[in-house]
Amino acid sequence: MNHRQPVDAEQVIEELARENASLRRRVAELEIPARRYQALFDGGVVSVQVYDPESRTKEVNSGWEQLWHTNLDQTADYRLLKDPQVAAQGFMHRIEQAFLEGKATRLPTIRYDPRENDAVEHGSVRWVASTLHPVKGASGEVHEVVQLHFDIGELKHSEEELRQQKEQLEAAVAMRTEELAEQLRFSEEQQEAIAALSTPVLRIWKGILALPLIGRIDAARGARILEVLLQSIVEASAEKVILDVTGVPVLDADAARYLRDAVRAAELLGAQCMVVGISTETARTLVDDDLGFENVCTFATLQEGLRRSLVRRDVGR
C-alpha cells in the first residue's frame, strides 16, 4: 500500500501567492515601458533607426523612411561604425562610446548625404541632429542601439541661415516633444484600459487554473473571460478553476451573470469552478438580488480557495 507524504497546503499556498504577486508586479513593470517605446516608434513623428551591436541596421520606422527617402532593404550593408562621412566629422569616438561602452550620447548637427556612402547609394541630403540610446542587458552588455534623427530643414549654405535653422529646430523639437508627450499620455490611458480588459490564466498546479480578474466586468469583458477560460481549460485539461474577483471593484448583477455563464460553460467541459474574493458587501448584494452562485463553491480569499482545491485534489487520488 502506497503512503504519500502529506502536502503542506499552507506552505504551497504561500509560495503560490508570492509567485502570483511577483508575476503581476513584473508584468506591470514591463508593460508600460514597452508600450511607450511602441508609441514613439509607431508615431512616425521622429526618425527611429535601430542597430545591432555591430552597428548594422535592424529596424527603422516610417519617420526614418520619410526623412531619408529610402528603406531598410537599401541599408543591408551599412554599418554606422564604418561610415566615412561620420568619421570625417570627427565625432566617431562618441558613437564608439555608445556601442562599446553603452553610453547614451548626443551627436552634433551634420549635413549627411546617403548617396555618398557606398553601402547605401540611395536617399536624400539632410541636415540632422541625432542621439544614440544603447539598450543593455542585465549584465550591462549592449544588445542594440537606438538612434533618433531630428530634421532641421532644407540644406543651407550660410552661417546665418544655419543659425536660424537651428533656432527653428529647437522650436520644432519642443513642439514634437509636446506632441510625443500627448501621445504617451494617450498611450497610458490605452494601457490602463487594456489592463482592465486583460484576463491572465495562471496554471498554479497540475489540473488547476486560476483566473485573477481586475477591473469592471462588462459585456465585452464577460465574452473575453468566457473565451479565454474555455480555451485554457481545453489546453491544460484542467479539472478545477479558481475565479478570483478580489480585484473587481463592483460585482453587480450583470457581472455576476457573466461569471455564472462562464462557470456553466466550464462545467460542460468537465472543469469545476469556484469563486473567491467575494467581499461582504458583494455577498449581500448578490443575495438581495437573488444572484447567488448555486452549486458553486465560494470563498472569501484566494488562499482558502487554493487550500480547498489542493485538499480535494489529494483526497481524490
Summary of the structure (lengths in Angstrom):
residues: 317
radius of gyration: 28.3
end to end distance: 13.4
largest distance: 95.6
contacts: 921
relative contact order: 0.10
helix: 52%
strand: 21%
